[in-house]
Structures are given as structure tokens and as C-alpha cells.
Amino acid sequence: MKMQLIAAPEMIQKPESKATAFVRAACAEPFRLFFPLATLAGVIGVALWPLHLMGVTSWYPGQLHARIMTHGFFGGFIFGFLGTALPRMLTAPPLRWFEVLPLLIAYIGMVTAYAFASPQVGNGFFLCLLVGFVMVMSIRIRHRKDLPPPGFVLVGLCLACAAAGACLAAFRSD
């Protein structure tokens, strides 16, 4: 005699679409979003020089190039890596779309502001990005099941130094 199991209608799940699966994977592993954006930020940062030399832009791109390359290029790889690795190291839940989306908006706004010669606005976006990232990660630190490697205390110190530098640059009077 064969036994047949019948599932209740509420237990039957629809298959996940490819777009939903990508969004879920990209948010759980933010490097999938931040690494390509960081590469694009690097291209934009380098492109400021030929644009200036061809006379397309009238402003000197020195400071803006430096900010795009540090906050945008390096920062994108740092946020992507830490957003992916830190929850895993802590055995905490991965990031969700409503946590990653504000970080992406702040990141894109920051690089765009720097690219269009608005360093004060870019610094504001960078501060928002740092504060948002710390908030998202502090939730994971509270719900951790494991401890990160001892060297990861340097990550907190680096984020504090980056925030201090961005605050000093954002609120300077020149």
C-alpha cells in the first residue's frame, strides 16, 4: 500500500523568479553590487583628468579625483567585502534588501556628487554611508553567534578614522 502525502495549499510555495533570486543573493552578498560600482567609480575618477585636459570641465579635478578613488573606488570594495564577510564571520544573518538599498543610494550619490564637483554633498553622502553601514553591522554584532578574528577591531578603528576625516572635511570653512 502506497501512502500519499497531500500538502495544504498554504504550504505550497511558488518558485522564486530569477530577478527575486538575484536581488536576494546580491543583498546577502553585497560585493555583487559594490564591486562593479567600485570599478565604475575608478573609471570615473580617472576620466576626470582627460575631461579636464580637453576643456570639458573648468575645475581642477585633484581633490575630487582623490575622493572618488578613496571613498568610491576603495570604499566600494571595502563595503562590499565587509558587508559580505562580516555577517558570515559572526554567524549572523546576511544583509537584506532594505538595508542594502540605502547604502547603495548613499554610495551612488557620493560618487555622483564628487564627479560633478560637489565635495560637500559627497562628504555628506559618505558620512551617511558610514553611519548606515555601522548601524547595519551593529545589528549583526548584537545577534552574533561567533566572534570575529581579533584583528577585526581595526575595522572599527578604520571606520572611526574615516568618519572623523569626512566630518572634518565636511565642516571646514573654505
Secondary structure, 3 states (H helix, E strand, C coil): CCCCCCCCHHHCCCCCCHHHHHHHHHHHCCHHHHHHHHHHHHHHHHHHHHHHHCCCCCCCCHHHHHHHHHHHHHHHHHHHHHHHHHHHHHCCCCCCHHHHHHHHHHHHHHHHHHHCCCHHHHHHHHHHHHHHHHHHHHHHHHCCCCCCCHHHHHHHHHHHHHHHHHHHHHCCCC
